[in-house]
Amino acid sequence: MEAARYLDECGFRVLSAADGEEALEVIRVTPPDVILMELTLPGMPAWRLLSCLSPRDIPVIVLNPAILVAAAFEGKATDPILCRPAGLLVKPCPLPLMREEVRRVLRRQRLQDPAAASQPYASMNFTRSST
């Protein structure tokens, strides 16, 4: 998991999960500040994982192939995650760009929630183990 290792080296506390079921358990035990995930999670569609989190207000950054990103921007996306993500990254994504997107989403979240400003940054990475 190159992305998780990179974000960890950049000072984020990164929690990883190999599939949707494990992700749910990790979120229950240690709720993250942001979720970085692919839509194609093993074992559970990403939309189902996120629907299990409701009403939590955890921003989600979606990491996906260009064709899905293009569909989202053209308004053709039917997946609710693609309709309103906190961030959207196209694969393959340069790691510095991923880092900056996580920082941007966390800054925006902290501006909206002053109580979060005193908490240490945490991020969560749900990607396939080959990423």
C-alpha positions in Angstrom: 0.0 0.0 0.0 2.2 2.7 -1.3 -0.3 5.5 -0.7 -0.8 4.6 2.9 2.9 4.5 3.6 3.4 7.8 1.8 0.6 9.6 3.8 2.0 8.1 7.0 5.4 9.5 6.2 3.8 12.9 5.5 2.5 13.0 9.1 -1.0 11.5 8.8 -2.1 8.7 11.0 -3.3 6.2 8.5 -5.7 3.4 9.2 -6.0 0.8 6.4 -8.6 -1.9 5.6 -8.3 -4.6 3.0 -12.1 -4.7 2.3 -15.4 -3.1 3.2 -16.2 -5.3 6.2 -12.8 -4.6 7.7 -13.3 -0.9 7.0 -16.6 -0.8 8.9 -14.9 -2.3 11.9 -12.0 0.1 11.8 -14.4 3.0 11.5 -16.4 1.8 14.5 -13.3 1.5 16.6 -11.5 4.6 15.4 -13.6 7.1 13.4 -11.4 8.8 10.9 -11.4 12.5 9.9 -11.4 11.6 6.2 -11.8 8.5 4.1 -9.8 7.9 1.0 -11.3 5.0 -1.0 -11.9 3.4 -4.3 -15.4 2.6 -5.4 -14.4 -1.0 -6.2 -13.8 -2.4 -2.7 -13.4 -6.1 -2.4 -16.4 -7.8 -0.7 -18.7 -4.8 -0.4 -19.6 -2.0 -2.8 -18.4 1.3 -1.6 -21.9 2.8 -1.6 -23.0 0.1 0.8 -20.1 0.8 3.1 -20.9 4.5 3.2 -24.6 3.9 3.7 -23.6 2.0 6.9 -21.9 5.0 8.2 -24.9 7.3 8.1 -25.4 9.7 9.8 -21.7 10.2 10.3 -20.3 13.2 8.6 -16.9 11.9 7.5 -15.7 13.4 4.2 -14.9 10.9 1.5 -12.2 11.3 -1.2 -13.0 9.0 -4.1 -10.1 7.5 -6.0 -11.2 6.2 -9.4 -10.5 5.5 -13.0 -10.9 8.5 -15.3 -14.0 7.2 -17.0 -16.0 7.2 -13.7 -14.7 10.7 -12.8 -15.7 12.0 -16.3 -19.2 10.6 -15.8 -19.6 12.3 -12.4 -18.7 15.7 -13.8 -21.1 15.2 -16.7 -23.9 14.5 -14.3 -24.2 10.9 -15.6 -23.1 9.2 -12.4 -25.7 7.1 -10.7 -23.6 6.2 -7.7 -24.4 8.4 -4.8 -20.8 8.6 -3.7 -19.7 10.1 -7.0 -22.5 12.7 -6.9 -21.1 14.5 -3.9 -17.6 13.5 -2.8 -15.5 15.8 -0.7 -12.7 15.1 -3.2 -12.2 13.2 -6.4 -8.9 11.9 -7.6 -8.2 10.1 -10.9 -6.1 6.9 -11.0 -3.2 6.7 -11.4 -2.8 9.6 -9.0 0.6 11.2 -8.1 1.1 10.8 -4.4 1.9 14.5 -3.7 -1.5 15.4 -5.3 -3.2 12.8 -3.1 -1.5 14.3 0.0 -2.7 17.9 -1.0 -6.2 16.7 -1.6 -6.4 15.1 1.9 -5.0 18.3 3.4 -7.5 20.4 1.5 -10.5 18.3 2.6 -9.3 18.3 6.2 -8.8 22.1 6.2 -12.3 22.6 4.9 -13.7 20.2 7.5 -11.9 22.0 10.3 -13.2 25.4 9.1 -16.7 24.0 9.2 -16.3 22.3 12.6 -14.2 24.4 15.1 -14.3 21.6 17.6 -12.3 19.5 15.2 -9.5 22.0 15.1 -8.1 20.8 18.4 -8.0 17.1 17.3 -5.0 15.5 15.7 -5.2 14.7 12.0 -6.2 11.2 11.1 -7.0 9.8 7.7 -8.2 6.5 6.5 -7.1 4.6 3.4 -9.5 2.0 1.9 -7.8 0.8 -1.2 -7.1 -2.6 -2.7 -3.9 -4.0 -1.4 -2.4 -3.7 -4.9 -2.6 0.1 -4.8 
